[in-house]
Amino acid sequence: MQSMTGVGAGKAARDGWEVTAELKTVNHRFLDVNLRLPRNLAFLEPGTRERLSAGLTRGHVEVYLNVANTESGSREVNTDLTLAAAYAKAAADIRKATGIREDFGIRDLMAMEGVVTLTEREMDQELVSALCGEALDQALAQVNRTRSREGAHLKEDLKIHLDLAAELRAQILTRAPEVVADYKSRLEGRLAQLGASGIDPQRLAQEVALMADRCAIDEELARLDSHIRQMTRYLESEGPAGKKMDFLIQEMNREANTIGSKASDAQIAQLVVNLKSEIEKMREQIQNVE
């Protein structure tokens, strides 16, 4: 079992180019990749999304990619002296026409658009794409290790709550037959208090049978037991099971609600409250299972 929460980083460098990749994943219903790249790195997007889709099935993924040219002398500063002279002449003309004596120095001139430009060696897209794949593979490996560790903790916690839910179901199963017997005893007691005599046993049995039919929860308890067993199997499964477990927990909650509404018994009602509490705790945890 894996969590959807994880972090990872990777780096690959060769022939004067270096690519670093950082990944951060959190829970999400589907695989949602958030990748923002500058225009000059847009060619990395298709391969990055394909690699992440192959390595992850669910979760919101924040992706950070950085490409650096590490080769010395790969950057060159160029100056447009003609343009610089034109800016200087324009400044002198303005000073002469307005009488403003404000200084206009070399630093100001270099800051003017187009006077100084920085050029870098042309990017080798094929090499950078390969390096990006290597860095992403390293980051994905780290992400999956952290997700596995977190998944182990989730599994332990879910197992505790699932065992408690199974115990509460067993207590409800034990109490259910007693509800009908208690009803029959109370009905006989009330009739005796009213001084009723010559009670028709068949009529009394019919009333008890009707009540037993209204509060029968055998089917719900059987389905709840099946859901608990299935959830246990999902906990032990190797592949992604989060969506299946999410659906199953909804079914468990539905059975618990039906039991609570049909049982007509204070003890069962309290057991159902406790059962729903355990189901809710599992539901919260399952939201982060891949």
Long-range contacts (C-beta under 8 A, 24 or more apart in sequence): 1-151, 1-152, 1-154, 1-155, 1-235, 1-237, 1-241, 1-289, 1-290, 2-144, 2-147, 2-148, 2-150, 2-151, 2-240, 2-289, 2-290, 3-147, 3-148, 3-150, 3-151, 3-153, 3-154, 3-288, 3-289, 3-290, 4-28, 4-58, 4-59, 4-147, 4-242, 4-288, 4-289, 4-290, 5-59, 5-146, 5-147, 5-150, 5-288, 6-142, 6-143, 6-144, 6-145, 6-146, 6-147, 6-150, 7-142, 7-143, 7-146, 8-138, 8-139, 8-140, 8-141, 8-142, 8-143, 8-144, 8-145, 8-146, 9-138, 9-139, 9-142, 10-134, 10-135, 10-136, 10-137, 10-138, 10-139, 10-140, 10-141, 10-142, 11-135, 11-138, 12-131, 12-132, 12-134, 12-135, 12-138, 13-70, 13-131, 14-127, 14-131, 15-71, 15-124, 15-127, 16-69, 16-70, 16-71, 16-74, 16-121, 17-67, 17-68, 17-69, 17-70, 17-71, 17-123, 17-124, 17-127, 17-128, 17-131, 18-67, 18-68, 18-69, 18-70, 18-131, 19-65, 19-66, 19-67, 19-68, 19-128, 19-131, 19-132, 19-134, 19-135, 20-65, 20-66, 20-68, 20-135, 21-63, 21-64, 21-65, 21-132, 21-135, 21-136, 21-138, 21-139, 22-63, 22-64, 22-139, 23-52, 23-61, 23-62, 23-63, 23-64, 23-136, 23-139, 23-140, 23-142, 23-143, 24-61, 24-62, 25-56, 25-59, 25-60, 25-61, 25-62, 25-143, 25-147, 26-59, 26-60, 27-58, 27-59, 27-60, 27-287, 27-288, 28-58, 28-59, 28-60, 29-58, 29-243, 30-58, 31-56, 31-57, 31-58, 31-59, 31-61, 32-59, 32-60, 32-61, 33-61, 33-63, 34-60, 34-61, 34-62, 34-63, 35-63, 35-65, 37-65, 40-123, 41-65, 41-67, 43-125, 43-129, 44-128, 44-129, 44-132, 47-129, 47-132, 47-133, 48-132, 48-136, 51-133, 51-136, 51-137, 51-140, 52-136, 52-140, 55-140, 55-143, 55-144, 56-140, 56-143, 56-290, 57-240, 57-290, 58-240, 58-242, 58-243, 58-290, 59-290, 65-132, 65-135, 67-123, 67-128, 67-132, 69-120, 69-121, 69-123, 71-121, 74-120, 74-121, 75-118, 75-119, 75-120, 75-121, 76-118, 76-119, 76-120, 77-116, 77-117, 77-118, 78-116, 78-117, 78-118, 78-119, 79-115, 79-116, 79-117, 80-114, 80-115, 80-116, 80-117, 83-112, 83-114, 83-115, 84-109, 84-112, 84-115, 87-112, 87-115, 147-290, 150-288, 151-289, 151-290, 154-285, 154-288, 154-289, 155-235, 157-285, 158-231, 158-235, 158-282, 158-285, 158-286, 159-235, 161-278, 161-279, 161-281, 161-282, 161-285, 162-228, 162-231, 162-232, 162-235, 162-278, 162-282, 164-278, 165-228, 165-252, 165-275, 165-278, 165-279, 165-282, 166-225, 166-228, 168-271, 168-274, 168-275, 168-278, 169-221, 169-224, 169-225, 169-228, 169-275, 171-271, 172-217, 172-221, 172-259, 172-263, 172-268, 172-271, 172-272, 172-275, 173-221, 175-265, 175-267, 175-268, 175-271, 176-217, 176-218, 176-221, 176-263, 176-268, 179-215, 179-263, 179-264, 179-265, 179-268, 180-208, 180-211, 180-212, 180-215, 182-265, 183-208, 183-211, 183-212, 184-208, 211-264, 214-262, 214-264, 215-262, 215-263, 215-264, 215-265, 216-262, 217-258, 217-259, 217-262, 217-263, 217-268, 220-255, 220-258, 220-259, 220-262, 221-255, 221-259, 223-251, 223-255, 224-252, 224-255, 224-256, 224-259, 227-251, 227-252, 227-255, 228-252, 231-282, 240-290, 241-289, 241-290, 242-286, 242-287, 242-288, 242-289, 242-290, 245-286, 245-289, 246-283, 246-286, 246-287, 249-279, 249-282, 249-283, 249-286, 250-283, 252-279, 253-279, 253-280, 253-283
